[in-house]
Structure formats: C-alpha cells, structure tokens
C-alpha cells in the first residue's frame, strides 16, 4: 500500500498539502483500522463497505492502494509475524545462555504485542480458513519451533528443568504472552516494559515467595 494519503489527489501529494474536508489516512492507519474491524466483526463478516465506513472514505479510495480485504489481511498478518521474527534476530536473542535468550524473546514479544496490538490480535485469531491464514499459521509454527529449541538448549545448559517437555513449556510460556491480547487495554494498562517484567518474573521465578 502506498504511504500517501488514501484520500489525497496526486497534486496534493506532490506538494505535501492535504485536501481540505475529510481527513486522509496513510498506509499504517488504513491497515490498523482494517485490523481493528476484522477483529470486531471477523474477517469473513467484514465487507469492503464496512472498512470504508470505518475509515470514512469511499471504497474506491481503498481500492486505489490495495486489491481488496485479502491484501489487507495479508499485510496485517505479515506485519505481526515480521515483527516477532525480528525479535529473534536481535543481539539478545542470539548471544548468551539459552535461558537469557528465551527471556529476551519473551520480553520482545510482549513489546511487539503492545505496539502492534490489533495485528497480533488478528494473528492469534486466524484459523487457517484461507491461503493467507494458512501461510500465517505456518510462520507461527516456525516461530514456535524456535522457542522450543531455546527451551531445549536451556535444558542442556542445566538452566531449565529437564522434567518438562520443551514443546509443552514453550506453548505454556507463549500462551501467557498471547493471553495479553484478551485483557490488555493500551489506554489504561501497564507499559510494555512493566508488563514484560511481571510476565518474566512469574515465568522464570514462579509465584511462590521465597522465605528464609
């Protein structure tokens, strides 16, 4: 999708001026609104008319930049997965003990979830009903395998208990992360760093207090 306004004529884009009247949308805001509407109505239950109404533009203004709602779905899911995989390539995720790398990825995943909440929420709700969704689910499985590998490496290092199946452990850990989409409210919730601190403290230290 073009980064230019969804409602600006070419002459306004070239001069940097925005047409008076109805506000325009850049590519990010169009995609974010589309993800929100998909989450509210369900992808199958959302029409291009619904998206145009939510954006306050005509359908033709959307079609000027995307081929339809399938492309918006693909862009939203790719945005979420690209951000999560980017975390796995950060220095903290590729250097140091496995358990430290695992914690880094968990913290980074919380950050991505908070920053890209509509897109991650949509990602977690897809069921593989379309080719776009199947591709996203395959990428999620690849991400899950990376996490399970970190857990296995932590077991080998002796930092993670060996009596828990790594695949189960990774699913439980990221089940905690993923559950955030169901209750987190950006306008009145914790900051991403505070949220990651609480989650990692519970995941790696447990709930039981350590008394002398």
ABEGO torsion letter per residue (X at the ends): XBABBAABBAAAAAAGBBBBEBBBBBAAAAAAAAAAAAAAAEAAABBAAAAAAAAGBBAAAAAAABAEAAAAAAAAAAAAAAAAAAAAABAAAABEBAAAAAAAAAAAAAAAAAAAAAAAAAAAABAGABAAAAAAAAAAAAAAAAAAAAAAAAAAAGABBAABBAAAAAAAAAAAAAAAAAABBAAABBBAAAAAAAAAAAAAAEABBBBX
